[in-house]
Amino acid sequence: MTLSARFPTRRCVVFNGTESDRQGSNFLLYLERTVGGLEHFLPYMKDYVKTFTNTSITTDQWRDHLFDYFGRQPNGAEYLKKLEQVDWNEVSIMQN
């Protein structure tokens, strides 16, 4: 079963200099801390940019990429366990 099938789709925030920007930044910081800090999250962000530059993606594609990336890392099972603790249904910034 894909990650997309396990978690309902929510819409991504369009960052436009509003409260959504702060919420988005806070959510990324939360994910950074969830996976163990900047030294773990920064390589993911670089891979994200490399993978999706000049493209538009859905929330499901982003979340699948996040889980796929961390699942391929050494100790991938640990990362996935941490990411699965995120209550994706309650992430307010993923709602419009």
N, C-alpha and C positions, 0 to 999 in steps of 0.2 A: 504494500500500500504506500503510495507517495505521501509526502508530507502534506501536500495540498489537499489530499483526500481526508487527512486526519484533522486538519484545522480549517474552519470556515474562512472564506475570503473576506477580507476587509479592504477598503480603499486606502491607498497611500495618501499622505498629506502632500499638498503642493506647497513648497516653502516659498513664502512671499513676504518675509519680514514681519510677521505677526507672531502671536502667541504660539502658532503652530511651529515656528522655527525653534523656539525654546523647548517645546515639547519634543520635537524631533531630535534636538541635540541631547536632551535628557535621556531619551530612549536609547540613542546610540551609546551614551555614557553608561547606561544601565547594562546594555549588552556587552560593552567592553569589560565592565567589572564582572559580569556573569561568567565570561570565558577566561578570566584570570588577569586582566589588565591590558594595558596598551601594547606590551610586547607580544601578546597573543592576537589582539584585535587588529593592529595596524597592518600586518601581512594580509589579513582577510580584506581589509578596505582596499589595499593595493590590487588584490586579485579582482575584487568587485569592479574597480575602475577599469582595469585591463579588459575584463570580460564584457562590460556593458557600456563602454564609451560610445557615444553617438547612437544609443539605442534607447527605446522606451520599453520598460518592463512592467509587469504586473506585480502585485504584492506576492502572489504565489511563486512567481519566478524568483523574486528576491529571496524569499524565505527558503525555497528549495536550494538556491545557491548557497545561502548561509549554512544550512545543515550539511549540504554536500561538501563544502569546503572544510568545515571543521571535522566532519566524519572521516575525511581522508588524511587528517593530521595524525602524527604519533599521539597516542592516547585519545584517539577520536571518540571512543565510547564514552570517555569522561566528559568531553566537550558536549557530546550529544545529550548526555544525561542532564547536564547543566542547562542547556538550551531548552530541553523539554520541560523544565521547571517554569519557564516563562508562560504566563497565562495569556496566550495569544488572543483569546476572546475578550480580555479586559484591557488590552493596550489601547488607551483612548486616542493616541495620536494616529492610529491606523483607521480611524473613523472620520468621515467628513462631517 
